[in-house]
Amino acid sequence: MPDFDMLVIGSGPGGQKAAIATAKLGRRAAIVDLPDRLGGVSLHTGTIPSKTLREAVLYLTGLNQRDLYGQSYRLKEDITIADLTARTQHVVTREVDVIRSQLARNQVTLLPGTGRFMDDHTVAVRDASGSDRLVTADHIVIATGTRPARPASVAFDDVTVMDSDSVLSMERVPRSMVIVGAGVIGMEYASMFAALGSKVTVVEQRDGMLDFCDAEVVEALKYHLRDLAVTFRFGETVAAVERHARGTLTVLASGKKIAADAVMYSAGRQGLTDGLDLDKAGLDADKRGRIAVDAHYRTAVGHIYAVGDVIGFPALAATSMEQGRAAAYHAFDEPVGGLQDLQPIGIYTIPEISFIGRSEDQLTDELIPFEVGVSRYRELARGQIIGDAHGMLKLLVSPVDRKLLGVHCFGTGATELIHIGHAVMGCGGTVDYLVDAVFNYPTLAESYKIAALDVTNKIRQIDRMDG
């Protein structure tokens, strides 16, 4: 008889939910992870620390209050790394306690150490002393997550040349900084350091940034960051990064040179699979360390599943949780609906970006007619109260059946606001629901009604002319 019904390697969001779902079904579950890494990358170096750091930056710089109190307003004049990390450490410590309590309450066994396959049902768990314990299970879930990819040509020292993990342990706020990569992580950190007063230069080999987002929203973010003195170098590649006594010199392939105190690379992520001995379980990973799965998160070996960032897109904590739950349900023949096609995306730049559904460019390419309704925060009483004059909400609506095709939000609370549109779209509702709904006043949620009235007025005008 195996030791467990389900053995999970990795304790991030996907691994936690897989183990807890297994326990809720009355089965024996265990999680393998290092004692000081409970909660995984998401809790220790990814989602939670970076979002907590963002809140600390917004609070201490007083950035959101400057429209009200003037551009020189700051809550604290000399912000140190200790100021920023104090809040992060507090949140991480509390979250570790919450996770440990949840696992204990559900009688999930914690196996401290690292795991590697001996065969497709057996995992060797190596503890801190170097001793191995062989553990067997009917089903296994791989939820090991990812680490920042590091180009071999770059000499990282984690002090002046960093990745998105080591940037969290930097010694001081740099006066100037080069960020290589204008993806989600790169732009989140670019906006944070710009808010702190660092002179930030973003280098990106593509012609733009966040190309999966609404073009108008990206332009708004770019304008806002330029206002914070961020410089963009699009269509440029880094040839070399030199470390000097006074900082770094980033040499671009075009011949340009950028001097800065520090450089942060945000060059994608690499799956944490190289220490798993996947071949002994009959599995392999691609060159980015990712494992292929089917619609039920099964690998090529039917009783072994993989969830979370280690399987690639969308690599979000929220989707990873659902993947873990779905994998456990499928393993034990429990009915499960699976992930919906509608997935909200949240990007924690300053200001936030969030969207669901399709963009204007996608709808245009697919020859789907649509009309646009817009509400701007500066027109909302709540927007004036909180001092956000930049935010906006955009609704994309079908003039044929009046259903929402996409919702795009930029500004304070965007990642929270998006779920109103998410609920309406998920239930097959129309824009008329938003027109007739009563929203608390003054709130940012009221932007839905204003945008809905805007788009229905446009549709009405077109209908009159067509009629």
C-alpha positions in Angstrom: 0.0 0.0 0.0 1.5 3.4 -0.9 2.3 6.0 1.8 -0.1 8.6 0.4 -2.9 8.8 -2.1 -1.5 12.1 -3.4 2.0 13.5 -3.1 2.6 17.1 -4.1 6.1 18.4 -4.9 6.0 22.1 -4.1 3.9 24.2 -1.7 3.0 27.2 -3.9 -0.6 28.2 -4.7 -1.1 25.2 -7.0 0.5 22.7 -4.7 -1.5 23.9 -1.7 -4.8 23.7 -3.4 -4.1 20.2 -4.8 -3.2 18.9 -1.4 -6.1 20.5 0.4 -8.6 19.4 -2.3 -7.2 15.8 -1.9 -7.7 16.0 1.9 -11.3 17.4 1.5 -12.1 14.3 -0.5 -11.0 12.1 2.4 -7.7 11.0 0.9 -4.2 11.0 2.3 -2.2 14.0 1.1 1.4 15.2 1.6 3.5 18.1 0.4 7.3 18.1 -0.1 9.1 21.4 0.2 11.9 23.1 2.2 10.8 24.3 5.6 11.7 27.9 4.9 10.0 27.9 1.5 6.5 27.0 2.6 4.2 28.9 0.3 6.6 28.6 -2.6 8.0 31.3 -5.0 4.6 33.1 -4.9 5.0 33.9 -1.2 8.7 34.3 -0.8 10.0 36.0 -4.0 7.1 36.5 -6.3 3.5 37.7 -6.0 3.2 38.5 -2.3 6.5 40.3 -1.7 6.3 42.4 -4.9 2.7 43.4 -4.3 3.4 44.3 -0.7 6.5 46.3 -1.8 4.2 48.2 -4.2 1.8 49.1 -1.3 4.7 50.3 0.8 6.0 52.4 -2.1 2.6 54.0 -2.7 2.1 54.7 1.0 5.5 56.1 1.8 5.9 58.2 -1.3 2.4 59.6 -1.1 2.3 59.3 -4.9 -1.5 58.8 -5.0 -2.1 62.0 -3.0 0.0 64.4 -5.1 -2.9 65.6 -7.2 -4.4 66.8 -4.0 -1.5 68.0 -2.0 1.1 69.0 -4.6 3.9 67.2 -6.5 6.4 67.6 -3.6 4.1 65.7 -1.2 5.8 62.7 0.5 4.9 60.8 3.7 8.6 60.1 4.3 11.5 62.0 2.8 14.3 59.5 2.9 12.8 56.1 2.1 15.2 53.2 2.9 15.1 49.5 1.9 14.4 48.7 5.6 11.3 50.9 5.4 10.1 48.9 2.4 11.0 45.4 3.5 9.5 45.7 7.0 6.0 45.5 5.6 7.0 42.7 3.3 8.5 40.6 6.1 5.4 41.1 8.2 3.0 40.0 5.5 5.2 37.0 4.4 5.5 35.8 8.1 1.7 36.1 8.6 0.9 34.3 5.3 3.3 31.4 6.2 1.4 31.0 9.5 -1.9 31.0 7.6 -0.8 28.3 5.1 0.7 26.1 7.8 -2.5 26.3 9.8 -4.6 25.5 6.7 -2.5 22.4 5.9 -2.5 21.2 9.5 -6.3 21.7 9.8 -6.8 19.6 6.7 -4.3 17.0 8.0 -2.0 17.4 5.1 1.4 15.9 6.0 4.4 18.2 5.5 7.6 16.5 4.3 10.5 18.9 4.8 13.2 18.7 2.1 13.5 18.5 -1.7 12.0 15.8 -3.8 13.3 13.8 -6.8 11.8 10.8 -8.6 13.1 7.3 -8.2 10.3 5.9 -10.4 6.8 7.0 -11.4 5.3 6.2 -8.0 8.3 6.9 -5.7 9.9 10.1 -4.6 13.1 10.5 -2.6 12.8 13.3 -0.1 16.1 14.7 1.0 16.1 16.6 4.3 18.5 19.3 5.6 21.0 16.6 6.9 21.3 15.1 3.4 19.4 11.9 4.3 16.8 10.5 1.9 13.4 9.1 2.7 11.5 7.2 0.1 7.9 8.1 -0.2 5.3 6.3 -2.4 2.0 7.6 -3.7 -0.8 6.6 -6.1 -0.8 10.1 -7.7 1.9 12.8 -7.8 1.5 16.5 -8.6 4.5 18.5 -9.7 4.1 22.1 -8.6 7.7 23.3 -8.3 7.2 26.7 -9.9 9.9 28.7 -11.7 12.9 30.9 -11.1 14.1 34.0 -13.1 15.9 33.1 -16.3 19.5 34.4 -16.2 21.3 34.9 -19.6 24.7 33.2 -19.5 26.4 36.3 -20.9 25.5 38.4 -17.9 27.6 38.3 -14.7 25.0 38.5 -11.9 26.3 39.6 -8.5 22.9 40.1 -6.9 24.1 43.6 -5.7 24.4 45.8 -8.7 23.3 43.2 -11.4 20.1 41.5 -10.2 17.1 39.5 -11.3 13.5 39.9 -9.9 14.3 37.6 -6.9 17.5 39.3 -5.7 16.1 42.8 -6.3 14.0 42.2 -3.1 17.2 42.0 -1.0 19.0 45.0 -2.4 20.8 47.2 0.1 19.6 50.6 -0.9 17.2 52.4 -3.2 19.3 53.1 -6.4 19.4 56.7 -7.7 19.4 55.2 -11.3 18.5 51.8 -12.6 18.3 49.9 -15.9 15.5 47.4 -16.3 16.0 44.9 -19.1 12.7 43.6 -20.3 9.3 45.4 -20.6 7.1 42.4 -19.6 4.8 42.3 -16.6 7.5 41.9 -14.0 9.8 44.4 -15.6 7.1 47.1 -15.8 5.9 46.5 -12.3 9.3 47.1 -10.9 10.0 50.0 -13.3 6.9 51.8 -11.9 7.8 51.1 -8.3 11.4 52.4 -8.5 10.3 55.4 -10.6 7.8 56.2 -7.8 10.6 56.0 -5.3 12.5 58.6 -7.3 15.0 56.4 -9.2 15.8 57.4 -12.7 14.7 54.3 -14.6 15.6 53.3 -18.1 13.7 50.3 -19.6 15.4 48.4 -22.4 13.2 46.1 -24.5 14.1 44.3 -27.8 10.5 44.4 -29.0 8.9 47.5 -30.4 6.6 48.0 -27.5 5.5 46.7 -24.1 2.6 44.6 -22.8 1.4 43.9 -26.3 -1.4 41.7 -25.0 -3.1 44.6 -23.3 -5.4 47.2 -24.7 -3.4 49.7 -26.8 -5.0 52.8 -25.2 -4.3 51.5 -21.7 -0.7 50.8 -22.6 -0.3 54.3 -23.9 -1.8 55.7 -20.7 0.7 53.7 -18.6 3.6 54.8 -20.8 2.5 58.5 -20.5 2.2 58.1 -16.7 5.7 56.5 -16.4 7.3 59.1 -18.6 5.8 61.7 -16.3 7.8 59.9 -13.5 11.0 60.3 -15.6 11.1 56.7 -17.0 13.0 56.4 -20.3 12.1 53.7 -22.8 14.6 52.1 -25.2 12.5 49.9 -27.5 13.9 47.8 -30.3 17.2 47.6 -28.4 19.1 44.5 -27.2 21.8 44.4 -24.4 25.2 43.5 -25.7 27.0 43.6 -22.3 26.7 44.7 -18.7 29.9 46.0 -17.1 30.3 46.4 -13.4 32.4 49.3 -12.2 33.3 50.8 -8.8 30.7 53.5 -9.3 27.9 51.3 -10.6 27.1 49.6 -13.9 27.5 50.4 -17.6 24.9 48.8 -19.9 26.1 48.5 -23.5 23.4 48.2 -26.2 23.9 46.4 -29.5 23.2 49.8 -31.2 26.3 51.2 -29.5 24.4 53.3 -26.9 25.7 53.1 -23.3 23.7 53.6 -20.1 25.3 54.4 -16.8 23.3 53.4 -13.7 23.7 52.4 -10.1 22.0 49.0 -10.8 20.6 46.7 -13.5 17.7 44.4 -13.1 17.0 41.6 -15.6 13.5 40.5 -16.3 14.1 38.0 -19.0 11.4 35.5 -18.5 11.2 32.5 -16.1 12.7 29.0 -16.0 10.8 25.9 -14.7 12.3 24.4 -11.5 12.5 20.9 -12.9 16.3 20.2 -13.3 16.6 18.6 -9.9 13.5 16.3 -10.2 15.1 13.5 -12.2 12.0 13.5 -14.4 13.5 10.8 -16.7 13.2 8.2 -13.9 9.4 8.8 -14.0 9.2 8.7 -17.7 8.9 12.4 -18.2 10.9 15.3 -19.7 10.8 19.1 -19.8 11.3 21.6 -22.6 14.3 23.9 -22.8 12.5 26.4 -20.5 12.0 23.7 -17.9 8.3 23.4 -18.5 6.2 20.2 -18.4 3.5 19.5 -21.0 0.1 18.6 -19.7 -3.4 17.8 -21.1 -6.7 19.5 -20.4 -6.9 17.7 -17.0 -3.2 18.7 -16.1 -2.0 15.1 -16.6 1.5 14.7 -17.9 2.6 12.0 -20.3 2.4 9.6 -17.3 -1.3 9.4 -16.5 -1.1 9.4 -12.7 1.4 12.3 -12.5 0.0 15.8 -12.8 1.7 19.2 -13.1 0.2 22.6 -12.2 1.2 26.2 -11.9 4.0 28.1 -13.4 5.9 24.9 -14.2 3.5 24.2 -17.1 3.7 27.7 -18.6 1.0 30.1 -19.6 -0.9 31.8 -17.9 1.5 31.4 -14.9 -0.7 33.3 -12.5 -1.2 32.5 -8.8 -5.0 32.6 -9.3 -5.1 30.1 -12.2 -2.5 27.9 -10.5 -4.9 27.5 -7.5 -7.7 26.3 -9.8 -5.3 24.0 -11.7 -4.3 22.3 -8.4 -7.9 21.8 -7.3 -8.9 20.5 -10.8 -6.0 18.1 -10.9 -6.9 16.6 -7.5 -10.5 16.2 -8.5 -9.7 14.5 -11.7 -7.2 12.1 -10.0 -10.0 10.9 -7.7 -12.8 10.9 -10.3 -14.6 13.8 -8.7 -16.6 15.9 -11.1 -14.9 19.2 -11.9 -16.0 22.0 -14.2 -12.5 23.0 -15.2 -11.2 26.5 -15.8 -13.5 28.9 -17.5 -12.3 30.5 -20.8 -12.8 33.9 -19.2 -9.7 34.6 -17.2 -9.0 38.0 -15.6 -5.5 39.4 -16.0 -4.1 41.8 -13.3 -0.9 43.8 -13.7 0.3 45.6 -10.6 2.1 48.5 -12.3 1.5 52.0 -10.9 -1.4 52.6 -11.7 -2.8 49.1 -12.0 -4.0 47.4 -15.2 -6.6 44.7 -15.4 -8.7 43.3 -18.2 -10.9 40.4 -19.2 -12.2 39.3 -22.6 -10.9 40.6 -25.9 -9.2 43.9 -26.9 -10.2 46.3 -29.7 -7.4 45.0 -31.9 -8.4 41.4 -31.4 -12.1 42.1 -32.2 -11.0 44.1 -35.3 -8.8 41.3 -36.5 -11.7 38.8 -36.0 -14.1 41.1 -37.9 -16.4 41.3 -34.9 -18.4 44.5 -34.7 -18.2 46.4 -31.4 -18.9 49.7 -29.8 -16.8 51.4 -27.0 -18.0 53.0 -23.8 -15.5 54.9 -21.6 -15.6 56.3 -18.1 -12.8 58.4 -16.7 -12.0 58.5 -13.0 -11.6 62.3 -13.1 -15.4 62.5 -13.9 -16.2 60.4 -10.8 -16.7 62.0 -7.4 -14.7 59.0 -5.9 -11.9 59.7 -8.4 -11.7 63.3 -7.1 -11.8 62.1 -3.5 -8.9 59.7 -3.8 -6.9 61.9 -6.2 -6.8 59.7 -9.2 -7.2 61.8 -12.3 -5.6 59.2 -14.7 -7.8 56.1 -14.3 -10.3 54.9 -16.8 -12.7 52.0 -17.5 -13.5 50.8 -21.0 -16.4 48.5 -22.1 -16.4 46.7 -25.4 -20.0 45.8 -26.3 -21.6 43.9 -29.2 -24.2 46.1 -31.0 -25.9 42.9 -32.2 -26.8 41.2 -28.8 -25.5 44.0 -26.4 -23.2 41.5 -24.6 -19.9 42.5 -23.1 -16.9 41.4 -25.3 -14.2 42.9 -23.1 -13.6 45.1 -20.1 -10.3 47.1 -19.7 -9.4 49.1 -16.6 -6.5 51.3 -15.7 -6.1 53.1 -12.4 -6.6 52.6 -8.7 -8.4 49.4 -7.8 -8.4 48.1 -11.4 -7.7 44.5 -10.3 -10.7 44.6 -7.9 -13.1 46.5 -10.3 -12.6 44.1 -13.2 -14.6 41.4 -11.4 -17.9 43.3 -11.8 -17.4 43.0 -15.6 -16.1 39.4 -15.1 -19.4 38.4 -13.3 -21.6 40.0 -16.0 -19.7 38.4 -18.8 -19.5 35.0 -17.1 -23.3 35.0 -16.6 -24.0 36.0 -20.2 -25.4 39.4 -19.1 -25.7 42.4 -21.4 -24.7 46.1 -21.0 -28.4 46.8 -20.1 -27.8 45.2 -16.7 -25.1 47.8 -16.0 -27.3 50.6 -17.3 -30.2 49.7 -14.9 -28.1 48.7 -11.9 -27.7 51.0 -8.9 -24.1 51.5 -7.7 -23.1 52.9 -4.4 -22.1 56.6 -4.6 -19.4 57.8 -4.5 -17.5 54.7 -5.7 -15.2 53.7 -8.5 -17.7 50.9 -9.4 -20.0 53.7 -10.6 -17.7 53.9 -13.6 -19.5 50.8 -15.0 -22.8 52.6 -15.2 -21.2 55.7 -16.8 -19.4 53.6 -19.4 -22.5 51.5 -20.0 -24.6 54.7 -20.6 -21.9 56.0 -22.9 -21.9 52.9 -25.1 -25.7 52.5 -25.2 -26.1 56.1 -26.3 -23.7 55.4 -29.2 -25.5 52.2 -30.2 -28.8 54.1 -30.0 -27.5 56.8 -32.3 -26.2 54.3 -34.8 -29.6 52.4 -34.7 -31.5 55.6 -35.4 -29.3 56.4 -38.5 -29.6 52.8 -39.7 -33.3 52.8 -39.2 
